[in-house]
């Protein structure tokens, strides 16, 4: 069984990977949003921008959690 310190490290490492996924998804959505905007699908592009804003907000929360785990 992992001790508390090792559990925090493992959790922070897992959250870091999720954060990297979060950034990759944001980048992909941004590319799709640009394409949609260039091709006259503004309504869908606006929805994609909303999704990116949620990803950004959640990424900040994940990053904060990672820092708290690594500092404790």
PQR file of N, CA, C, O and H, with PARSE charges and radii, in Angstrom:
ATOM      1  N   UNK A   1       0.842  -1.187   0.000 -0.4000 1.5000
ATOM      2  CA  UNK A   1       0.000   0.000   0.000 -0.0000 2.0000
ATOM      3  C   UNK A   1       0.886   1.250   0.000  0.5500 1.7000
ATOM      4  O   UNK A   1       1.909   1.301   0.683 -0.5500 1.4000
ATOM      5  N   UNK A   2       0.484   2.233  -0.761 -0.4000 1.5000
ATOM      6  CA  UNK A   2       1.237   3.475  -0.837 -0.0000 2.0000
ATOM      7  C   UNK A   2       1.037   4.308   0.421  0.5500 1.7000
ATOM      8  O   UNK A   2      -0.063   4.358   0.973 -0.5500 1.4000
ATOM      9  H   UNK A   2      -0.347   2.191  -1.316  0.4000 1.0000
ATOM     10  N   UNK A   3       2.111   4.963   0.874 -0.4000 1.5000
ATOM     11  CA  UNK A   3       1.926   5.879   1.995 -0.0000 2.0000
ATOM     12  C   UNK A   3       1.296   7.175   1.477  0.5500 1.7000
ATOM     13  O   UNK A   3       1.162   7.361   0.267 -0.5500 1.4000
ATOM     14  H   UNK A   3       3.004   4.922   0.426  0.4000 1.0000
ATOM     15  N   UNK A   4       0.916   8.057   2.379 -0.4000 1.5000
ATOM     16  CA  UNK A   4       0.206   9.283   2.023 -0.0000 2.0000
ATOM     17  C   UNK A   4       0.999  10.138   1.041  0.5500 1.7000
ATOM     18  O   UNK A   4       0.424  10.690   0.103 -0.5500 1.4000
ATOM     19  H   UNK A   4       1.025   7.906   3.362  0.4000 1.0000
ATOM     20  N   UNK A   5       2.310  10.255   1.242 -0.4000 1.5000
ATOM     21  CA  UNK A   5       3.156  11.061   0.365 -0.0000 2.0000
ATOM     22  C   UNK A   5       3.164  10.490  -1.055  0.5500 1.7000
ATOM     23  O   UNK A   5       3.046  11.231  -2.031 -0.5500 1.4000
ATOM     24  H   UNK A   5       2.777   9.807   2.005  0.4000 1.0000
ATOM     25  N   UNK A   6       3.302   9.179  -1.156 -0.4000 1.5000
ATOM     26  CA  UNK A   6       3.303   8.538  -2.473 -0.0000 2.0000
ATOM     27  C   UNK A   6       1.936   8.659  -3.148  0.5500 1.7000
ATOM     28  O   UNK A   6       1.851   8.787  -4.369 -0.5500 1.4000
ATOM     29  H   UNK A   6       3.398   8.577  -0.363  0.4000 1.0000
ATOM     30  N   UNK A   7       0.883   8.617  -2.358 -0.4000 1.5000
ATOM     31  CA  UNK A   7      -0.466   8.784  -2.916 -0.0000 2.0000
ATOM     32  C   UNK A   7      -0.641  10.186  -3.481  0.5500 1.7000
ATOM     33  O   UNK A   7      -1.240  10.359  -4.542 -0.5500 1.4000
ATOM     34  H   UNK A   7       0.952   8.513  -1.366  0.4000 1.0000
ATOM     35  N   UNK A   8      -0.120  11.189  -2.777 -0.4000 1.5000
ATOM     36  CA  UNK A   8      -0.212  12.567  -3.269 -0.0000 2.0000
ATOM     37  C   UNK A   8       0.574  12.741  -4.557  0.5500 1.7000
ATOM     38  O   UNK A   8       0.119  13.414  -5.482 -0.5500 1.4000
ATOM     39  H   UNK A   8       0.367  11.048  -1.915  0.4000 1.0000
ATOM     40  N   UNK A   9       1.749  12.138  -4.618 -0.4000 1.5000
ATOM     41  CA  UNK A   9       2.571  12.230  -5.828 -0.0000 2.0000
ATOM     42  C   UNK A   9       1.860  11.557  -6.999  0.5500 1.7000
ATOM     43  O   UNK A   9       1.805  12.104  -8.101 -0.5500 1.4000
ATOM     44  H   UNK A   9       2.119  11.592  -3.866  0.4000 1.0000
ATOM     45  N   UNK A  10       1.314  10.360  -6.751 -0.4000 1.5000
ATOM     46  CA  UNK A  10       0.612   9.639  -7.815 -0.0000 2.0000
ATOM     47  C   UNK A  10      -0.613  10.412  -8.279  0.5500 1.7000
ATOM     48  O   UNK A  10      -0.901  10.455  -9.475 -0.5500 1.4000
ATOM     49  H   UNK A  10       1.358   9.916  -5.856  0.4000 1.0000
ATOM     50  N   UNK A  11      -1.330  11.018  -7.354 -0.4000 1.5000
ATOM     51  CA  UNK A  11      -2.508  11.812  -7.707 -0.0000 2.0000
ATOM     52  C   UNK A  11      -2.105  13.036  -8.516  0.5500 1.7000
ATOM     53  O   UNK A  11      -2.732  13.351  -9.527 -0.5500 1.4000
ATOM     54  H   UNK A  11      -1.096  10.983  -6.383  0.4000 1.0000
ATOM     55  N   UNK A  12      -1.059  13.725  -8.070 -0.4000 1.5000
ATOM     56  CA  UNK A  12      -0.581  14.902  -8.798 -0.0000 2.0000
ATOM     57  C   UNK A  12      -0.110  14.522 -10.195  0.5500 1.7000
ATOM     58  O   UNK A  12      -0.359  15.255 -11.152 -0.5500 1.4000
ATOM     59  H   UNK A  12      -0.550  13.469  -7.248  0.4000 1.0000
ATOM     60  N   UNK A  13       0.566  13.389 -10.324 -0.4000 1.5000
ATOM     61  CA  UNK A  13       1.022  12.933 -11.640 -0.0000 2.0000
ATOM     62  C   UNK A  13      -0.165  12.631 -12.562  0.5500 1.7000
ATOM     63  O   UNK A  13      -0.151  12.982 -13.742 -0.5500 1.4000
ATOM     64  H   UNK A  13       0.768  12.793  -9.547  0.4000 1.0000
ATOM     65  N   UNK A  14      -1.184  11.979 -12.011 -0.4000 1.5000
ATOM     66  CA  UNK A  14      -2.374  11.664 -12.810 -0.0000 2.0000
ATOM     67  C   UNK A  14      -3.098  12.941 -13.227  0.5500 1.7000
ATOM     68  O   UNK A  14      -3.539  13.066 -14.369 -0.5500 1.4000
ATOM     69  H   UNK A  14      -1.195  11.693 -11.053  0.4000 1.0000
ATOM     70  N   UNK A  15      -3.219  13.883 -12.301 -0.4000 1.5000
ATOM     71  CA  UNK A  15      -3.854  15.158 -12.633 -0.0000 2.0000
ATOM     72  C   UNK A  15      -3.052  15.924 -13.675  0.5500 1.7000
ATOM     73  O   UNK A  15      -3.627  16.607 -14.522 -0.5500 1.4000
ATOM     74  H   UNK A  15      -2.861  13.782 -11.373  0.4000 1.0000
ATOM     75  N   UNK A  16      -1.739  15.816 -13.619 -0.4000 1.5000
ATOM     76  CA  UNK A  16      -0.894  16.480 -14.611 -0.0000 2.0000
ATOM     77  C   UNK A  16      -1.183  15.927 -16.009  0.5500 1.7000
ATOM     78  O   UNK A  16      -1.274  16.684 -16.975 -0.5500 1.4000
ATOM     79  H   UNK A  16      -1.272  15.262 -12.931  0.4000 1.0000
ATOM     80  N   UNK A  17      -1.324  14.619 -16.107 -0.4000 1.5000
ATOM     81  CA  UNK A  17      -1.664  14.013 -17.401 -0.0000 2.0000
ATOM     82  C   UNK A  17      -3.035  14.478 -17.882  0.5500 1.7000
ATOM     83  O   UNK A  17      -3.220  14.761 -19.066 -0.5500 1.4000
ATOM     84  H   UNK A  17      -1.250  14.004 -15.322  0.4000 1.0000
ATOM     85  N   UNK A  18      -3.988  14.556 -16.968 -0.4000 1.5000
ATOM     86  CA  UNK A  18      -5.313  15.060 -17.338 -0.0000 2.0000
ATOM     87  C   UNK A  18      -5.239  16.514 -17.795  0.5500 1.7000
ATOM     88  O   UNK A  18      -5.941  16.914 -18.725 -0.5500 1.4000
ATOM     89  H   UNK A  18      -3.838  14.326 -16.006  0.4000 1.0000
ATOM     90  N   UNK A  19      -4.397  17.296 -17.148 -0.4000 1.5000
ATOM     91  CA  UNK A  19      -4.224  18.689 -17.541 -0.0000 2.0000
ATOM     92  C   UNK A  19      -3.633  18.788 -18.946  0.5500 1.7000
ATOM     93  O   UNK A  19      -4.043  19.639 -19.736 -0.5500 1.4000
ATOM     94  H   UNK A  19      -3.827  16.972 -16.392  0.4000 1.0000
ATOM     95  N   UNK A  20      -2.674  17.922 -19.254 -0.4000 1.5000
ATOM     96  CA  UNK A  20      -2.115  17.902 -20.612 -0.0000 2.0000
ATOM     97  C   UNK A  20      -3.209  17.548 -21.629  0.5500 1.7000
ATOM     98  O   UNK A  20      -3.265  18.130 -22.713 -0.5500 1.4000
ATOM     99  H   UNK A  20      -2.341  17.232 -18.612  0.4000 1.0000
ATOM    100  N   UNK A  21      -4.062  16.606 -21.277 -0.4000 1.5000
ATOM    101  CA  UNK A  21      -5.187  16.257 -22.156 -0.0000 2.0000
ATOM    102  C   UNK A  21      -6.118  17.447 -22.327  0.5500 1.7000
ATOM    103  O   UNK A  21      -6.613  17.708 -23.423 -0.5500 1.4000
ATOM    104  H   UNK A  21      -4.016  16.134 -20.397  0.4000 1.0000
ATOM    105  N   UNK A  22      -6.352  18.161 -21.240 -0.4000 1.5000
ATOM    106  CA  UNK A  22      -7.213  19.344 -21.258 -0.0000 2.0000
ATOM    107  C   UNK A  22      -6.676  20.376 -22.254  0.5500 1.7000
ATOM    108  O   UNK A  22      -7.431  20.944 -23.043 -0.5500 1.4000
ATOM    109  H   UNK A  22      -5.950  17.949 -20.350  0.4000 1.0000
ATOM    110  N   UNK A  23      -5.373  20.607 -22.206 -0.4000 1.5000
ATOM    111  CA  UNK A  23      -4.752  21.562 -23.126 -0.0000 2.0000
ATOM    112  C   UNK A  23      -4.832  21.072 -24.572  0.5500 1.7000
ATOM    113  O   UNK A  23      -5.076  21.863 -25.483 -0.5500 1.4000
ATOM    114  H   UNK A  23      -4.759  20.145 -21.565  0.4000 1.0000
ATOM    115  N   UNK A  24      -4.629  19.789 -24.782 -0.4000 1.5000
ATOM    116  CA  UNK A  24      -4.704  19.238 -26.139 -0.0000 2.0000
ATOM    117  C   UNK A  24      -6.123  19.359 -26.705  0.5500 1.7000
ATOM    118  O   UNK A  24      -6.306  19.707 -27.871 -0.5500 1.4000
ATOM    119  H   UNK A  24      -4.430  19.146 -24.042  0.4000 1.0000
ATOM    120  N   UNK A  25      -7.108  19.073 -25.879 -0.4000 1.5000
ATOM    121  CA  UNK A  25      -8.503  19.224 -26.322 -0.0000 2.0000
ATOM    122  C   UNK A  25      -8.826  20.680 -26.643  0.5500 1.7000
ATOM    123  O   UNK A  25      -9.504  20.969 -27.628 -0.5500 1.4000
ATOM    124  H   UNK A  25      -6.959  18.791 -24.932  0.4000 1.0000
ATOM    125  N   UNK A  26      -8.342  21.582 -25.817 -0.4000 1.5000
ATOM    126  CA  UNK A  26      -8.560  23.001 -26.067 -0.0000 2.0000
ATOM    127  C   UNK A  26      -7.957  23.433 -27.397  0.5500 1.7000
ATOM    128  O   UNK A  26      -8.574  24.180 -28.156 -0.5500 1.4000
ATOM    129  H   UNK A  26      -7.791  21.347 -25.017  0.4000 1.0000
ATOM    130  N   UNK A  27      -6.749  22.958 -27.671 -0.4000 1.5000
ATOM    131  CA  UNK A  27      -6.087  23.304 -28.932 -0.0000 2.0000
ATOM    132  C   UNK A  27      -6.855  22.740 -30.121  0.5500 1.7000
ATOM    133  O   UNK A  27      -6.997  23.411 -31.144 -0.5500 1.4000
ATOM    134  H   UNK A  27      -6.247  22.351 -27.054  0.4000 1.0000
ATOM    135  N   UNK A  28      -7.347  21.521 -29.993 -0.4000 1.5000
ATOM    136  CA  UNK A  28      -8.120  20.918 -31.078 -0.0000 2.0000
ATOM    137  C   UNK A  28      -9.426  21.671 -31.305  0.5500 1.7000
ATOM    138  O   UNK A  28      -9.803  21.934 -32.446 -0.5500 1.4000
ATOM    139  H   UNK A  28      -7.232  20.977 -29.162  0.4000 1.0000
ATOM    140  N   UNK A  29     -10.110  22.014 -30.228 -0.4000 1.5000
ATOM    141  CA  UNK A  29     -11.366  22.761 -30.358 -0.0000 2.0000
ATOM    142  C   UNK A  29     -11.103  24.130 -30.977  0.5500 1.7000
ATOM    143  O   UNK A  29     -11.904  24.623 -31.771 -0.5500 1.4000
ATOM    144  H   UNK A  29      -9.803  21.800 -29.301  0.4000 1.0000
ATOM    145  N   UNK A  30      -9.980  24.740 -30.612 -0.4000 1.5000
ATOM    146  CA  UNK A  30      -9.647  26.048 -31.193 -0.0000 2.0000
ATOM    147  C   UNK A  30      -9.445  25.942 -32.702  0.5500 1.7000
ATOM    148  O   UNK A  30      -9.911  26.802 -33.450 -0.5500 1.4000
ATOM    149  H   UNK A  30      -9.329  24.340 -29.967  0.4000 1.0000
ATOM    150  N   UNK A  31      -8.758  24.900 -33.151 -0.4000 1.5000
ATOM    151  CA  UNK A  31      -8.564  24.698 -34.591 -0.0000 2.0000
ATOM    152  C   UNK A  31      -9.903  24.501 -35.303  0.5500 1.7000
ATOM    153  O   UNK A  31     -10.137  25.069 -36.370 -0.5500 1.4000
ATOM    154  H   UNK A  31      -8.380  24.202 -32.543  0.4000 1.0000
ATOM    155  N   UNK A  32     -10.762  23.705 -34.713 -0.4000 1.5000
ATOM    156  CA  UNK A  32     -12.084  23.467 -35.305 -0.0000 2.0000
ATOM    157  C   UNK A  32     -12.895  24.759 -35.316  0.5500 1.7000
ATOM    158  O   UNK A  32     -13.592  25.051 -36.288 -0.5500 1.4000
ATOM    159  H   UNK A  32     -10.571  23.244 -33.847  0.4000 1.0000
ATOM    160  N   UNK A  33     -12.804  25.529 -34.239 -0.4000 1.5000
ATOM    161  CA  UNK A  33     -13.520  26.798 -34.154 -0.0000 2.0000
ATOM    162  C   UNK A  33     -13.075  27.753 -35.256  0.5500 1.7000
ATOM    163  O   UNK A  33     -13.902  28.408 -35.891 -0.5500 1.4000
ATOM    164  H   UNK A  33     -12.237  25.292 -33.450  0.4000 1.0000
ATOM    165  N   UNK A  34     -11.763  27.828 -35.477 -0.4000 1.5000
ATOM    166  CA  UNK A  34     -11.250  28.684 -36.549 -0.0000 2.0000
ATOM    167  C   UNK A  34     -11.800  28.249 -37.900  0.5500 1.7000
ATOM    168  O   UNK A  34     -12.214  29.083 -38.706 -0.5500 1.4000
ATOM    169  H   UNK A  34     -11.092  27.296 -34.961  0.4000 1.0000
ATOM    170  N   UNK A  35     -11.803  26.953 -38.144 -0.4000 1.5000
ATOM    171  CA  UNK A  35     -12.323  26.438 -39.414 -0.0000 2.0000
ATOM    172  C   UNK A  35     -13.804  26.768 -39.557  0.5500 1.7000
ATOM    173  O   UNK A  35     -14.251  27.190 -40.623 -0.5500 1.4000
ATOM    174  H   UNK A  35     -11.467  26.276 -37.490  0.4000 1.0000
ATOM    175  N   UNK A  36     -14.561  26.574 -38.482 -0.4000 1.5000
ATOM    176  CA  UNK A  36     -15.993  26.872 -38.525 -0.0000 2.0000
ATOM    177  C   UNK A  36     -16.241  28.346 -38.824  0.5500 1.7000
ATOM    178  O   UNK A  36     -17.106  28.690 -39.630 -0.5500 1.4000
ATOM    179  H   UNK A  36     -14.198  26.231 -37.616  0.4000 1.0000
ATOM    180  N   UNK A  37     -15.479  29.204 -38.174 -0.4000 1.5000
ATOM    181  CA  UNK A  37     -15.638  30.645 -38.389 -0.0000 2.0000
ATOM    182  C   UNK A  37     -15.318  31.022 -39.831  0.5500 1.7000
ATOM    183  O   UNK A  37     -16.023  31.828 -40.438 -0.5500 1.4000
ATOM    184  H   UNK A  37     -14.777  28.924 -37.519  0.4000 1.0000
ATOM    185  N   UNK A  38     -14.261  30.440 -40.373 -0.4000 1.5000
ATOM    186  CA  UNK A  38     -13.853  30.733 -41.748 -0.0000 2.0000
ATOM    187  C   UNK A  38     -14.844  30.204 -42.777  0.5500 1.7000
ATOM    188  O   UNK A  38     -14.880  30.680 -43.912 -0.5500 1.4000
ATOM    189  H   UNK A  38     -13.689  29.785 -39.879  0.4000 1.0000
ATOM    190  N   UNK A  39     -15.647  29.223 -42.383 -0.4000 1.5000
ATOM    191  CA  UNK A  39     -16.578  28.599 -43.314 -0.0000 2.0000
ATOM    192  C   UNK A  39     -18.029  28.953 -43.024  0.5500 1.7000
ATOM    193  O   UNK A  39     -18.947  28.247 -43.442 -0.5500 1.4000
ATOM    194  H   UNK A  39     -15.618  28.836 -41.461  0.4000 1.0000
ATOM    195  N   UNK A  40     -18.228  30.051 -42.306 -0.4000 1.5000
ATOM    196  CA  UNK A  40     -19.569  30.595 -42.134 -0.0000 2.0000
ATOM    197  C   UNK A  40     -20.482  29.874 -41.165  0.5500 1.7000
ATOM    198  O   UNK A  40     -21.703  29.992 -41.267 -0.5500 1.4000
ATOM    199  H   UNK A  40     -17.483  30.625 -41.966  0.4000 1.0000
ATOM    200  N   UNK A  41     -19.930  29.146 -40.250 -0.4000 1.5000
ATOM    201  CA  UNK A  41     -20.752  28.424 -39.276 -0.0000 2.0000
ATOM    202  C   UNK A  41     -20.545  29.077 -37.905  0.5500 1.7000
ATOM    203  O   UNK A  41     -20.073  28.446 -36.959 -0.5500 1.4000
ATOM    204  H   UNK A  41     -18.938  29.049 -40.167  0.4000 1.0000
ATOM    205  N   UNK A  42     -20.911  30.348 -37.831 -0.4000 1.5000
ATOM    206  CA  UNK A  42     -20.636  31.151 -36.630 -0.0000 2.0000
ATOM    207  C   UNK A  42     -21.345  30.631 -35.388  0.5500 1.7000
ATOM    208  O   UNK A  42     -20.763  30.650 -34.304 -0.5500 1.4000
ATOM    209  H   UNK A  42     -21.294  30.860 -38.600  0.4000 1.0000
ATOM    210  N   UNK A  43     -22.581  30.169 -35.515 -0.4000 1.5000
ATOM    211  CA  UNK A  43     -23.313  29.684 -34.342 -0.0000 2.0000
ATOM    212  C   UNK A  43     -22.612  28.522 -33.674  0.5500 1.7000
ATOM    213  O   UNK A  43     -22.504  28.468 -32.449 -0.5500 1.4000
ATOM    214  H   UNK A  43     -23.054  30.153 -36.396  0.4000 1.0000
ATOM    215  N   UNK A  44     -22.137  27.594 -34.482 -0.4000 1.5000
ATOM    216  CA  UNK A  44     -21.416  26.436 -33.937 -0.0000 2.0000
ATOM    217  C   UNK A  44     -20.064  26.884 -33.390  0.5500 1.7000
ATOM    218  O   UNK A  44     -19.611  26.385 -32.359 -0.5500 1.4000
ATOM    219  H   UNK A  44     -22.225  27.638 -35.477  0.4000 1.0000
ATOM    220  N   UNK A  45     -19.424  27.820 -34.077 -0.4000 1.5000
ATOM    221  CA  UNK A  45     -18.135  28.336 -33.600 -0.0000 2.0000
ATOM    222  C   UNK A  45     -18.302  28.997 -32.235  0.5500 1.7000
ATOM    223  O   UNK A  45     -17.450  28.843 -31.360 -0.5500 1.4000
ATOM    224  H   UNK A  45     -19.791  28.225 -34.914  0.4000 1.0000
ATOM    225  N   UNK A  46     -19.394  29.730 -32.051 -0.4000 1.5000
ATOM    226  CA  UNK A  46     -19.648  30.360 -30.752 -0.0000 2.0000
ATOM    227  C   UNK A  46     -19.802  29.318 -29.652  0.5500 1.7000
ATOM    228  O   UNK A  46     -19.315  29.509 -28.537 -0.5500 1.4000
ATOM    229  H   UNK A  46     -20.087  29.855 -32.762  0.4000 1.0000
ATOM    230  N   UNK A  47     -20.478  28.221 -29.963 -0.4000 1.5000
ATOM    231  CA  UNK A  47     -20.622  27.142 -28.980 -0.0000 2.0000
ATOM    232  C   UNK A  47     -19.264  26.529 -28.641  0.5500 1.7000
ATOM    233  O   UNK A  47     -18.997  26.185 -27.489 -0.5500 1.4000
ATOM    234  H   UNK A  47     -20.874  28.066 -30.868  0.4000 1.0000
ATOM    235  N   UNK A  48     -18.419  26.397 -29.647 -0.4000 1.5000
ATOM    236  CA  UNK A  48     -17.091  25.838 -29.416 -0.0000 2.0000
ATOM    237  C   UNK A  48     -16.260  26.771 -28.534  0.5500 1.7000
ATOM    238  O   UNK A  48     -15.501  26.309 -27.682 -0.5500 1.4000
ATOM    239  H   UNK A  48     -18.636  26.675 -30.583  0.4000 1.0000
ATOM    240  N   UNK A  49     -16.403  28.073 -28.735 -0.4000 1.5000
ATOM    241  CA  UNK A  49     -15.695  29.033 -27.887 -0.0000 2.0000
ATOM    242  C   UNK A  49     -16.155  28.875 -26.437  0.5500 1.7000
ATOM    243  O   UNK A  49     -15.338  28.943 -25.518 -0.5500 1.4000
ATOM    244  H   UNK A  49     -17.020  28.448 -29.427  0.4000 1.0000
ATOM    245  N   UNK A  50     -17.434  28.666 -26.231 -0.4000 1.5000
ATOM    246  CA  UNK A  50     -17.947  28.421 -24.881 -0.0000 2.0000
ATOM    247  C   UNK A  50     -17.333  27.180 -24.264  0.5500 1.7000
ATOM    248  O   UNK A  50     -17.011  27.166 -23.076 -0.5500 1.4000
ATOM    249  H   UNK A  50     -18.098  28.611 -26.978  0.4000 1.0000
ATOM    250  N   UNK A  51     -17.171  26.140 -25.062 -0.4000 1.5000
ATOM    251  CA  UNK A  51     -16.543  24.912 -24.567 -0.0000 2.0000
ATOM    252  C   UNK A  51     -15.088  25.158 -24.190  0.5500 1.7000
ATOM    253  O   UNK A  51     -14.602  24.629 -23.191 -0.5500 1.4000
ATOM    254  H   UNK A  51     -17.433  26.150 -26.027  0.4000 1.0000
ATOM    255  N   UNK A  52     -14.392  25.969 -24.999 -0.4000 1.5000
ATOM    256  CA  UNK A  52     -12.995  26.284 -24.684 -0.0000 2.0000
ATOM    257  C   UNK A  52     -12.885  27.073 -23.385  0.5500 1.7000
ATOM    258  O   UNK A  52     -11.940  26.879 -22.620 -0.5500 1.4000
ATOM    259  H   UNK A  52     -14.787  26.399 -25.810  0.4000 1.0000
ATOM    260  N   UNK A  53     -13.838  27.956 -23.132 -0.4000 1.5000
ATOM    261  CA  UNK A  53     -13.815  28.729 -21.892 -0.0000 2.0000
ATOM    262  C   UNK A  53     -13.969  27.810 -20.682  0.5500 1.7000
ATOM    263  O   UNK A  53     -13.313  28.008 -19.660 -0.5500 1.4000
ATOM    264  H   UNK A  53     -14.605  28.114 -23.754  0.4000 1.0000
ATOM    265  N   UNK A  54     -14.830  26.814 -20.800 -0.4000 1.5000
ATOM    266  CA  UNK A  54     -15.005  25.839 -19.717 -0.0000 2.0000
ATOM    267  C   UNK A  54     -13.718  25.044 -19.512  0.5500 1.7000
ATOM    268  O   UNK A  54     -13.298  24.819 -18.377 -0.5500 1.4000
ATOM    269  H   UNK A  54     -15.363  26.653 -21.631  0.4000 1.0000
ATOM    270  N   UNK A  55     -13.089  24.617 -20.615 -0.4000 1.5000
ATOM    271  CA  UNK A  55     -11.821  23.896 -20.500 -0.0000 2.0000
ATOM    272  C   UNK A  55     -10.767  24.745 -19.799  0.5500 1.7000
ATOM    273  O   UNK A  55     -10.026  24.244 -18.953 -0.5500 1.4000
ATOM    274  H   UNK A  55     -13.429  24.800 -21.537  0.4000 1.0000
ATOM    275  N   UNK A  56     -10.698  26.026 -20.146 -0.4000 1.5000
ATOM    276  CA  UNK A  56      -9.728  26.920 -19.515 -0.0000 2.0000
ATOM    277  C   UNK A  56      -9.985  27.055 -18.012  0.5500 1.7000
ATOM    278  O   UNK A  56      -9.058  26.984 -17.205 -0.5500 1.4000
ATOM    279  H   UNK A  56     -11.300  26.433 -20.833  0.4000 1.0000
ATOM    280  N   UNK A  57     -11.244  27.248 -17.654 -0.4000 1.5000
ATOM    281  CA  UNK A  57     -11.595  27.383 -16.237 -0.0000 2.0000
ATOM    282  C   UNK A  57     -11.226  26.119 -15.469  0.5500 1.7000
ATOM    283  O   UNK A  57     -10.636  26.188 -14.391 -0.5500 1.4000
ATOM    284  H   UNK A  57     -11.996  27.306 -18.310  0.4000 1.0000
ATOM    285  N   UNK A  58     -11.573  24.979 -16.025 -0.4000 1.5000
ATOM    286  CA  UNK A  58     -11.285  23.713 -15.348 -0.0000 2.0000
ATOM    287  C   UNK A  58      -9.788  23.427 -15.322  0.5500 1.7000
ATOM    288  O   UNK A  58      -9.290  22.843 -14.360 -0.5500 1.4000
ATOM    289  H   UNK A  58     -12.052  24.923 -16.901  0.4000 1.0000
ATOM    290  N   UNK A  59      -9.068  23.828 -16.362 -0.4000 1.5000
ATOM    291  CA  UNK A  59      -7.619  23.620 -16.385 -0.0000 2.0000
ATOM    292  C   UNK A  59      -6.959  24.402 -15.259  0.5500 1.7000
ATOM    293  O   UNK A  59      -6.028  23.910 -14.620 -0.5500 1.4000
ATOM    294  H   UNK A  59      -9.473  24.303 -17.144  0.4000 1.0000
ATOM    295  N   UNK A  60      -7.432  25.604 -15.017 -0.4000 1.5000
ATOM    296  CA  UNK A  60      -6.883  26.407 -13.916 -0.0000 2.0000
ATOM    297  C   UNK A  60      -7.128  25.718 -12.576  0.5500 1.7000
ATOM    298  O   UNK A  60      -6.244  25.695 -11.719 -0.5500 1.4000
ATOM    299  H   UNK A  60      -8.188  26.003 -15.535  0.4000 1.0000
ATOM    300  N   UNK A  61      -8.310  25.164 -12.393 -0.4000 1.5000
ATOM    301  CA  UNK A  61      -8.629  24.471 -11.143 -0.0000 2.0000
ATOM    302  C   UNK A  61      -7.776  23.213 -10.981  0.5500 1.7000
ATOM    303  O   UNK A  61      -7.319  22.908  -9.879 -0.5500 1.4000
ATOM    304  H   UNK A  61      -9.028  25.183 -13.088  0.4000 1.0000
ATOM    305  N   UNK A  62      -7.563  22.494 -12.065 -0.4000 1.5000
ATOM    306  CA  UNK A  62      -6.719  21.300 -12.008 -0.0000 2.0000
ATOM    307  C   UNK A  62      -5.284  21.694 -11.678  0.5500 1.7000
ATOM    308  O   UNK A  62      -4.639  21.045 -10.855 -0.5500 1.4000
ATOM    309  H   UNK A  62      -7.934  22.741 -12.960  0.4000 1.0000
ATOM    310  N   UNK A  63      -4.785  22.741 -12.306 -0.4000 1.5000
ATOM    311  CA  UNK A  63      -3.414  23.203 -12.035 -0.0000 2.0000
ATOM    312  C   UNK A  63      -3.263  23.610 -10.574  0.5500 1.7000
ATOM    313  O   UNK A  63      -2.250  23.308  -9.943 -0.5500 1.4000
ATOM    314  H   UNK A  63      -5.309  23.268 -12.974  0.4000 1.0000
ATOM    315  N   UNK A  64      -4.266  24.293 -10.038 -0.4000 1.5000
ATOM    316  CA  UNK A  64      -4.223  24.676  -8.620 -0.0000 2.0000
ATOM    317  C   UNK A  64      -4.187  23.446  -7.716  0.5500 1.7000
ATOM    318  O   UNK A  64      -3.441  23.413  -6.738 -0.5500 1.4000
ATOM    319  H   UNK A  64      -5.088  24.538 -10.550  0.4000 1.0000
ATOM    320  N   UNK A  65      -4.983  22.450  -8.040 -0.4000 1.5000
ATOM    321  CA  UNK A  65      -5.009  21.218  -7.237 -0.0000 2.0000
ATOM    322  C   UNK A  65      -3.663  20.509  -7.291  0.5500 1.7000
ATOM    323  O   UNK A  65      -3.182  19.991  -6.284 -0.5500 1.4000
ATOM    324  H   UNK A  65      -5.589  22.477  -8.834  0.4000 1.0000
ATOM    325  N   UNK A  66      -3.062  20.489  -8.476 -0.4000 1.5000
ATOM    326  CA  UNK A  66      -1.745  19.861  -8.624 -0.0000 2.0000
ATOM    327  C   UNK A  66      -0.725  20.571  -7.734  0.5500 1.7000
ATOM    328  O   UNK A  66       0.055  19.924  -7.035 -0.5500 1.4000
ATOM    329  H   UNK A  66      -3.452  20.910  -9.294  0.4000 1.0000
ATOM    330  N   UNK A  67      -0.737  21.887  -7.765 -0.4000 1.5000
ATOM    331  CA  UNK A  67       0.218  22.651  -6.950 -0.0000 2.0000
ATOM    332  C   UNK A  67       0.011  22.387  -5.462  0.5500 1.7000
ATOM    333  O   UNK A  67       0.980  22.232  -4.719 -0.5500 1.4000
ATOM    334  H   UNK A  67      -1.370  22.412  -8.333  0.4000 1.0000
ATOM    335  N   UNK A  68      -1.260  22.335  -5.019 -0.4000 1.5000
ATOM    336  CA  UNK A  68      -1.531  22.062  -3.612 -0.0000 2.0000
ATOM    337  C   UNK A  68      -1.024  20.685  -3.214  0.5500 1.7000
ATOM    338  O   UNK A  68      -0.451  20.517  -2.138 -0.5500 1.4000
ATOM    339  H   UNK A  68      -2.047  22.461  -5.623  0.4000 1.0000
ATOM    340  N   UNK A  69      -1.234  19.699  -4.085 -0.4000 1.5000
ATOM    341  CA  UNK A  69      -0.765  18.343  -3.782 -0.0000 2.0000
ATOM    342  C   UNK A  69       0.761  18.289  -3.722  0.5500 1.7000
ATOM    343  O   UNK A  69       1.331  17.656  -2.833 -0.5500 1.4000
ATOM    344  H   UNK A  69      -1.700  19.836  -4.960  0.4000 1.0000
ATOM    345  N   UNK A  70       1.410  18.944  -4.658 -0.4000 1.5000
ATOM    346  CA  UNK A  70       2.873  18.886  -4.715 -0.0000 2.0000
ATOM    347  C   UNK A  70       3.514  19.667  -3.568  0.5500 1.7000
ATOM    348  O   UNK A  70       4.634  19.356  -3.161 -0.5500 1.4000
ATOM    349  H   UNK A  70       0.948  19.459  -5.380  0.4000 1.0000
ATOM    350  N   UNK A  71       2.818  20.674  -3.046 -0.4000 1.5000
ATOM    351  CA  UNK A  71       3.370  21.475  -1.949 -0.0000 2.0000
ATOM    352  C   UNK A  71       3.073  20.869  -0.573  0.5500 1.7000
ATOM    353  O   UNK A  71       3.687  21.256   0.421 -0.5500 1.4000
ATOM    354  H   UNK A  71       1.909  20.927  -3.376  0.4000 1.0000
ATOM    355  N   UNK A  72       2.150  19.937  -0.515 -0.4000 1.5000
ATOM    356  CA  UNK A  72       1.799  19.373   0.794 -0.0000 2.0000
ATOM    357  C   UNK A  72       2.647  18.156   1.137  0.5500 1.7000
ATOM    358  O   UNK A  72       2.477  17.566   2.204 -0.5500 1.4000
ATOM    359  H   UNK A  72       1.651  19.622  -1.322  0.4000 1.0000
TER
END
